Amino acid sequence: MKNTLFLKSYVFISFTYLLIILLGHEDIAWYIKPFLLPFLILGVYFHSDFPSKKFLLTALVFSWIGDIILLFADRDEMYFMAGLIAFLLSHIAYILLFNKQIKPNKTKSIAVFWIGVTAIIVYLGLMMSLLLPSLDGLTVPVFVYALVISTMLLFAFKGFLIWDTPGNRYILIGAIVFVSSDSILAFNKFYQPVVLDSFLIMITYLVAQFLFVWGVFELNKKNSIFNF
């Protein structure tokens, strides 16, 4: 299938990109980065239709736009802000996707749900307390972004409690890994440098996007499996 070919290509080019970063050639990786997510986008585009497909494509496209804009973040703070907005819109699309996703007739554990909510609130509070002293004029936009990505994680966790396995697991792990990627980026930019920051940010980001796609495919499959 055409979409499977694009997904395999995404894994291959992502692996190549990460290897180039590890080898210390970030100048080469800079030129490859814009070509990573398009393979995932095309993999979704050529997949058979399902109710939340447009939301998934929207989320991936905004992420791709963010990827390109952030390539220039070291030139001017304006690019960082524009990239932040692009990823903010991407996470909103993921929230809408998770909310629209077909809901099985299952009851979720209220206790487990509130434990998850508490953990997410604690994460948000800890991250903001660490970053706040260094944010200066970016306090409001960074807080809004952190709030939205935490909401995305909450919706993924809520879905995990009611969606079918294994799609629910892929999406929850993807959300956690995505939050980890953004946390490393924020920690590195506003708190203190992180060893292998580019590699850690990108491997978590690329894995997260793939897990989201894989998870959504699994939740919307009919009689076939996601052959990869």
C-alpha positions, -999 to 999 in steps of 0.1 A, spaced: 0 0 0 12 35 -8 6 49 27 28 21 42 56 30 18 55 66 30 55 55 67 85 32 62 102 60 44 95 83 74 112 58 97 142 54 74 148 92 69 142 98 106 168 73 116 192 88 90 185 123 103 191 113 140 223 94 131 236 125 113 229 146 145 247 120 166 277 122 143 279 159 149 267 171 115 239 194 125 246 216 96 236 188 73 206 178 95 193 214 92 186 208 55 170 174 61 146 184 88 119 199 65 116 166 47 108 144 77 72 150 85 60 152 48 64 114 46 42 110 77 17 135 63 15 116 29 12 83 48 -19 96 65 -32 113 33 -31 81 13 -47 60 41 -83 51 38 -108 77 52 -118 77 89 -137 103 110 -107 120 125 -84 120 95 -87 157 88 -78 166 123 -47 143 122 -36 159 89 -41 193 103 -21 185 134 8 171 113 8 200 89 10 226 116 38 206 132 56 206 99 52 244 96 66 247 131 96 225 122 104 248 93 100 281 113 120 269 142 150 263 119 155 300 120 148 305 158 185 313 165 182 343 142 154 362 159 130 356 188 102 362 164 108 329 147 106 311 181 72 328 188 59 319 153 70 283 157 54 282 192 21 293 176 23 267 149 28 239 174 1 254 196 -23 250 167 -10 215 162 -18 205 198 -52 220 195 -58 199 165 -47 168 184 -70 177 213 -99 180 188 -89 147 172 -88 129 206 -122 144 215 -137 134 181 -123 99 182 -150 72 184 -158 65 221 -165 29 230 -191 21 255 -167 17 283 -166 33 318 -133 48 329 -119 45 364 -127 78 381 -99 73 407 -73 65 380 -85 95 359 -80 119 388 -46 105 396 -36 113 360 -51 148 362 -31 154 394 1 142 378 -4 165 348 -11 195 370 20 187 391 41 185 359 28 218 347 35 235 380 70 221 383 79 231 347 66 266 351 83 271 385 116 261 369 113 282 338 95 313 352 127 332 363 142 330 328 111 337 307 110 375 309 86 387 282 77 352 271 59 342 304 24 344 290 30 326 256 51 299 272 24 293 299 -4 292 274 16 267 253 24 246 284 -13 246 294 -24 235 259 1 207 256 -9 195 291 -45 195 280 -35 174 250 -18 150 274 -50 149 295 -72 141 265 -48 113 255 -49 99 290 -87 102 291 -88 83 258 -64 57 271 -90 47 297 -118 41 272 -102 34 238 -94 0 225 -60 -16 229 -33 -12 215 -42 21 199 -49 37 232 -14 28 244 3 42 214 -14 75 217 -8 79 254 29 70 250 31 94 221 16 122 242 40 115 271 70 114 247 58 146 229 56 164 262 90 151 271 104 166 238 89 200 245 101 199 281 137 191 270 135 220 245 122 244 271 146 233 297 175 237 273 164 271 261 153 287 294 170 268 323 203 252 315 219 234 285 211 197 280 237 173 267 227 160 233 198 184 233 191 183 195 192 145 194 169 141 225 144 167 214 141 152 179 141 115 187 113 120 212 94 143 188 97 120 158 87 89 178 57 108 193 44 118 159 47 83 146 30 68 177 1 93 172 -4 82 136 0 45 145 -24 48 174 -51 67 154 -48 41 126 -53 13 151 -83 30 167 -99 34 132 -90 2 116 -117 -21 103 -107 -56 94 -70 -51 86 -41 -45 109 -15 -17 105 11 -37 86 45 -22 92 
